Amino acid sequence: MQLLRVIIVLVVLALAGLAGYAYLGDMRSAPAEMRVPVQLDLNAAQGAAPAAAPTAAEPQPASDPAPAQQAPAEEGSLD
């Protein structure tokens, strides 16, 4: 019985420590500027036309008209 109580206390302390570390621990990395050289192979594209930029399609009008609005029914009618 005493061993079970010790195990429960240790589990509760471990969970409390984990929760405290999650809330209070500083896990942010230091900001660092990275510069990576990029090699462009411009000779491979000689003679080839540049790719055309995609154009936005114009919106098309709806093929079927919107349903007609009905006038509100008068009071006393059972329509």
VENRACOR-V997184 format. One record per residue. N is the residue number from 0. PSI is psi in whole degrees, 0 to 359 (none if undefined). OMEGA is omega as a letter, one per 30 degrees, with the letter a starting at -180 (none if undefined). Layout:
# VENRACOR-V997184
n->N psi->PSI omega->OMEGA
n->N psi->PSI omega->OMEGA
This chain:
# VENRACOR-V997184
n->0 psi->321 omega->a
n->1 psi->322 omega->l
n->2 psi->320 omega->l
n->3 psi->319 omega->l
n->4 psi->320 omega->l
n->5 psi->317 omega->l
n->6 psi->317 omega->l
n->7 psi->317 omega->l
n->8 psi->318 omega->l
n->9 psi->321 omega->l
n->10 psi->317 omega->l
n->11 psi->318 omega->l
n->12 psi->322 omega->l
n->13 psi->317 omega->l
n->14 psi->321 omega->l
n->15 psi->320 omega->l
n->16 psi->321 omega->l
n->17 psi->317 omega->l
n->18 psi->319 omega->l
n->19 psi->319 omega->l
n->20 psi->322 omega->a
n->21 psi->321 omega->a
n->22 psi->325 omega->a
n->23 psi->345 omega->a
n->24 psi->138 omega->l
n->25 psi->102 omega->a
n->26 psi->7 omega->a
n->27 psi->144 omega->l
n->28 psi->154 omega->l
n->29 psi->133 omega->l
n->30 psi->136 omega->a
n->31 psi->135 omega->l
n->32 psi->134 omega->l
n->33 psi->130 omega->l
n->34 psi->121 omega->a
n->35 psi->123 omega->l
n->36 psi->141 omega->l
n->37 psi->130 omega->l
n->38 psi->121 omega->l
n->39 psi->128 omega->l
n->40 psi->88 omega->a
n->41 psi->342 omega->a
n->42 psi->337 omega->a
n->43 psi->337 omega->a
n->44 psi->14 omega->l
n->45 psi->133 omega->l
n->46 psi->344 omega->l
n->47 psi->136 omega->l
n->48 psi->145 omega->l
n->49 psi->150 omega->a
n->50 psi->139 omega->l
n->51 psi->141 omega->l
n->52 psi->140 omega->l
n->53 psi->140 omega->l
n->54 psi->149 omega->l
n->55 psi->133 omega->l
n->56 psi->140 omega->l
n->57 psi->142 omega->l
n->58 psi->137 omega->l
n->59 psi->143 omega->l
n->60 psi->153 omega->a
n->61 psi->140 omega->a
n->62 psi->328 omega->l
n->63 psi->136 omega->a
n->64 psi->161 omega->l
n->65 psi->150 omega->l
n->66 psi->146 omega->a
n->67 psi->145 omega->l
n->68 psi->136 omega->l
n->69 psi->143 omega->l
n->70 psi->144 omega->l
n->71 psi->145 omega->a
n->72 psi->145 omega->l
n->73 psi->154 omega->l
n->74 psi->142 omega->l
n->75 psi->343 omega->l
n->76 psi->153 omega->a
n->77 psi->27 omega->a
n->78 psi->none omega->none
